[in-house]
Amino acid sequence: RTATGTLESVPTIEISDLKEYVRRNIAKDTLRIAVVGDVDADTLGKLLDKTFGDLPAKAELTPIPDVVATKPPQRAFVPLDVPQTIVTFGGPGINRHDPDFMAAYVVNHILGGGGLSSRLYKEVREKRGLAYSIYEALLWMDHSALFLGNTGTRADRAGETIDAVEA
């Protein structure tokens, strides 16, 4: 289900659809407010009550199941009309509340999250001259976690670049 809709589906959205979405999703338990400036707590409380007081206490959110990223190795080749070959790699990550998260975060920084000091940068860019930049990052969300990396290289060196990343 595409988040942006399709050319066929977007014109069918009615005002009632939008109102129903707001009714189900915008509620006090999903609301996050940041306030900056010269305002005291009593005045702010009154303004917030006036603005958001009629919202329902609880949203009627659609349950989202946990998702585990597809485990490597899997390769997909997508032809694009661009002058450079883009290599994206990744796999299952680690949840933020996992007891090993901080250790994984440090390992991630050493591997690819440390920019110019990372092992991927030193091996792929500096030592072998295969790419201008390369990175890898941990991504954690409420219902999934993954690691994801990216680099760009010449088409004739893509295989060598992938081999270097895997090594």
PyMOL commands that set and color helices and strands:
alter all, ss='L'
color gray80, all
select helices_A, chain A and resi 10-12+15-25+41-52+101-113+115-117+119-127+155-166
alter helices_A, ss='H'
color red, helices_A
select strands_A, chain A and resi 85-92+134-140+145-153
alter strands_A, ss='S'
color yellow, strands_A
deselect
rebuild
show_as cartoon
